[in-house]
Amino acid sequence: MIQTTYLNNQFLIAMPGLNDPHFFHTVTYVCQHNDDGALGIVINRPTNMKLSDIFRQMGIKSELASVLNAPVFAGGPVQQERGFVIHRPCEQHWDSSISTADNITLTSSRDVLEAIAEGKGPSQYLIALGYAGWGSGQLEKEMVENAWLNTPSGEAIIFDTPISQRWNAAAGQLGIDINRLTAPAGHG
């Protein structure tokens, strides 16, 4: 019997040869992975939008410049109109949250955005539109095909590392310089 290893709370690091435009040089935080498939949020692909744009569309008011100027990320190609907030846990409870790790929560309800707008939300967060999704067995197949490297997630990479350095930093957790990797030659 084959033992399935789930990649919950892991980073998927796109291999340099992964040319899919949605995932080229990305780091995806795996929020949920089980027999039915996987859901992840790309953490290093900012859009041209700021949080102020989201607030305007949703009719949320805020005067906090640091909040209004927060980047909005392209979380993945699935349901790009749907918002997700990766954040540190806090004392408040939100309408739609799942704990993905002891130190990371994923929330998809409006109430967390309203709290952020008021300066009463999580201390650190990442806002994304859309997600990366894989059907049953699809991510495992892509792992075997060497599309991705995986490593345990690191909250410092999600919340503290400059966006342009996240792909290299995530790979660095494995002790490798991802820029030195090349696509495998031939077929296995």
N, C-alpha and C positions, 0 to 999 in steps of 0.2 A: 504494500500500500504506500502511495506517495504522500508524504507529509507536506501540506500546504503552509507556506510561511506568508503571513500577511504583512503588508508594508505600512500599517497604521503608524502615524507620527514619524514618518520617514521623509526625506527629501528624495525626489527623483531628479537626477541631474541629466539633462539631455546630452548624449554623446555628441562630439563635434560633427559626426557624419549624419546626424538626424536633421534632415532638410525640410521637414514639415514646417511651413511658415508659422504655425501656431506654437511650435515648441522649439524652434531653433535657438540654441544657447539659453534655454530656460532652466529654472529651478521650480519644481512643483512640490508643494507641501501636501502630502497625502493625509487627508482628513478622515477618510473611511475606506477600508478595504476588507472585503469578505467574499464568500462564495458567489455572491450576486454581482460583484464587480468592484469598482473603486471610484472615489471622488477625490479630486485634488484641486488646489488653487495655485496658479502660477504666481510667484511672489517677486518676479523681477522684470515684468513687462508693463511699465507704466503707460497709460493712455495719454491723450492730450487733455483729458478732463481733470478738473480739481474737484474736491469735495463740495465746494460752493456750487458747482454745476448740478450735482446730485441733489443738494438741498433745494435749489431753485426748482428743479423738476418735481420734487416731492412736497413743495410748499413748507419746508422747514426753515425757520429763521435762526441765524447765528450772527454774532458780531465778533467772534473770536478769529483773528487773522490766522493763527497757527492751524486752526481747524479748517478754515475756508480754503487754505492753500495746500492742504494735504493731497498727495497724488491719489488717483484712482487707477487701479491696475486692471489689465485684461486677464482675468482669472482663468480663462480657457474658452474654447469655442462653443461650449454647450450653454444654452439659455443665457445669452449675453445681456439680456435685459434684467436679469435677476442679480441682486446684490448680496454680497457676503462680507462679513467682517471677521477677520482673524484677530483675536485680541488676547491680552492677558486676562486671567480670571479676576473678578472683582466681587464685592459683596452683593451687588445687584444681581437680580435674575431676570433674564430676558424671555420674551414670549417663545422664541424658537432658537435654542442653543444646544450644542452638543459639546461635551468636553472631549477634546482630541488627545489631550495629555494633561498631566498635573498642572502644567503652566501655560496651556494654550486652549482657547475655546473658539468655536466657530459659531457665529450667530447670523441669522438671515432675516431677522424681524426689524421693523421700523423703529421700535422703541430704543434700540441701542444707538441708532443714528440720532434720534432726538436727544438722548442723553449726551452724546458726543457734542452736538451743537450747543448744548448748554454748559459744556465744560464739566459735566458730571458723569461722563462715561468711563470706559476703561482707560488706564494710564497710557497704554500703548496699543496701537491697532493698525491694521492694514485693510483697506477697503478694496474690494474687487468686484467687477461685473463679469458674470459667467464663471464656469468651472470646467475642469478637465474631467471627462468621464470615460470609464472603460467598462464594457460588458463583462459578463462572467468569463474568466480565463483570458481575456484580451491583454491585460497588463502583464500577466505571467508569460504570455507568448512574446510580448515585446521585450521583456527582460531577457528571455532566452536568445532573442535575436540581437542582443546587445544595443538596443536603442537607448537604454538608460543605465546609469549607475545609481545605486541607492546608498544612503547613509542615514544614520539617525538625525532627526531634525535638530536644529539649534535655534533657540529663541533669539539669540543675539544676531543671527543671520537674518531672521525675519524682521526684527524690530530695530536693530542698531547698525547693521552693515549698509553702507551706501549701495543703492540699487545696482549701479554698474559693476559692483564687485561681488555680488551674491553668487553668481555662477562659479567664479573662481574660488570663492570662500567655501562654498558647499563642497566642491571637489577637494579642496585643501583639507577638509576634515578626514578624507581618506588618505592623505599624505601624497597626493598626486598633483601635478600641474596639468590641468585638463587641456591646456593649449598645446601640450606636447603629444597628446594622443592623436592617432590618425585612424581613419576608418580601416577596418581589416581588409586585406587584399584577398581576392579569390572568394570561394564559397565553401562553407563547412559542411 
